Amino acid sequence: MDRKKFIKTGVSAALVSSFSPSWGKPKNAGAPNDTSVNLSYDVSTWEKIRQAFPLKQNITFLNNGTMGITPNPVLNAITESFTHIAENGAYPHHNNQLETQLATLLGCLPEEIGITKNVSESINHIAWGLPLKSGDEVLITQHEHIGGCAAWMRRAQLEGIRVTAVPIGSTPDECLSLIARAISPKTKAIAVPHIPCTTGQVLPVKAICALAREKGLISVLDGAHPLGMIQFNLREIDCDYYAGCFHKWMLGPIGSGWMYIKKDLIDKTRITHVAAYSVNAFDMSAVPPHMDIPILEVSRYAYGSFSGPHIAGCKAALDWYQLIGPARIENRIKQLNTYLRNKLEDTDGKVKILNAKDPSSQGAQLGFQIMPAHTAQKDPNQGFVNFARENGLILRYVGENKVDCVRVSTHYYNNETEIDRFFELLKDYAWNPASTR
Ligand SMILES: Cc1ncc(COP(=O)(O)O)c(C=O)c1O
């Protein structure tokens, strides 16, 4: 099947351009469609933006690091797209609009971007695509999410590659030198998170990728978190591979990921799973049967039928992000994160913050531990997350890799009052003698 035909036929322009931001309730609930709001940093504007989220007012959601909550413009785009398909019998065909939109934002080429279902899938495509053999070493960190490390571990189980997990330092320099020291003659790739899921500390990825290049190693970044949180440019970072998603900080539909492969590495990256959209032409009536080699675009990994409404939702999420403003979002997020940090630092050592303090390591998440010496609670970190949830405040307990901490995420839809509420619950749970459970 001709790829151009995939692109030209099927999905209508209406589906592709269904985004129209609305600030209130979903459109089908009769909401205003007001894009003329003067966006600024004042509190009332952020409150107005908060109204575009259908999240119930009695829930305090400080767990965006697990999954972003969806704003109405994204929900509208998804719903309209599903409705369009149902009403018109339309079939969503590939076009490269989402890839182009994302590539423009990240400073790379559309053909270097492919859409996947999540970060884990992107990492799998990358990990299984690298030319590694038994004994070759891949450096990861001790703070991996299962989605960031599983594919490497599976290659170790099946093919005997060696995976070495390096600790994360408490400063950017320390992070870099821990990785540098771990490099051995067998090392072939450095595959680390841009922002680990455990504490949310931003790692010095540009320096890590420069180190990889200097040593002739492949660099792979698990970027589950940065998109929609901090601004970054893939050309500047200069990594070889990057795996990301729309469903965390970009607030896109759950189950929407993406991947990047540097242009000159696309044809050097093995691809095993292929179908429609991976190749331009095939002919099973030929003898022998013929199929073209996969196209040299990362979209070749997005094969077969896919959810057009998800794509529409991702585009709407990118539009919404641009409408509010990437710099404003990053500033607001960090402002809230600093507010949170100051509160936690002001507890006379009753908590330990795990993230590095310097500004380049700061994102929108903070991992901390409740110090056992100051609390009567058993398993206080897990216990506090449970207690907070019972009180309508959602956090993430990080138990994996023996980190044992509470992770707090602050997105722009949160505010200082919610952080105060979190802190009051923490005090009540951890340091109020009357509340020992
Ligand atoms: C750092 C990191 N990598 C990978 C993943 C897996 O992401 P996904 O669920 O999109 O596959 C997560 C999910 O939280 C994560 O935090």
The ligand as an SDF file (V2000), in Angstrom:
LIG
                    3D

 16 16  0  0  0  0  0  0  0  0999 V2000
   10.7830    7.7250   34.2240 C   0  0  0  0  0  0  0  0  0  0  0  0
    9.6860    6.8700   33.6620 C   0  0  0  0  0  0  0  0  0  0  0  0
    9.9570    6.0620   32.6240 N   0  0  0  0  0  0  0  0  0  0  0  0
    9.0170    5.2920   32.0590 C   0  0  0  0  0  0  0  0  0  0  0  0
    7.7240    5.3010   32.5250 C   0  0  0  0  0  0  0  0  0  0  0  0
    6.7020    4.4460   31.8580 C   0  0  0  0  0  0  0  0  0  0  0  0
    5.8640    5.2730   31.1220 O   0  0  0  0  0  0  0  0  0  0  0  0
    4.6310    4.7070   30.2930 P   0  0  0  0  0  0  0  0  0  0  0  0
    3.5790    4.3560   31.2870 O   0  0  0  0  0  0  0  0  0  0  0  0
    4.2530    5.8480   29.4140 O   0  0  0  0  0  0  0  0  0  0  0  0
    5.0840    3.5420   29.5330 O   0  0  0  0  0  0  0  0  0  0  0  0
    7.3850    6.1200   33.6080 C   0  0  0  0  0  0  0  0  0  0  0  0
    6.0250    6.1480   34.1390 C   0  0  0  0  0  0  0  0  0  0  0  0
    5.7260    6.7050   35.1630 O   0  0  0  0  0  0  0  0  0  0  0  0
    8.3930    6.9210   34.1920 C   0  0  0  0  0  0  0  0  0  0  0  0
    8.1350    7.7340   35.2240 O   0  0  0  0  0  0  0  0  0  0  0  0
  1  2  1  0
  2  3  1  0
  2 15  2  0
  3  4  2  0
  4  5  1  0
  5  6  1  0
  5 12  2  0
  6  7  1  0
  7  8  1  0
  8  9  2  0
  8 10  1  0
  8 11  1  0
 12 13  1  0
 12 15  1  0
 13 14  2  0
 15 16  1  0
M  END
$$$$
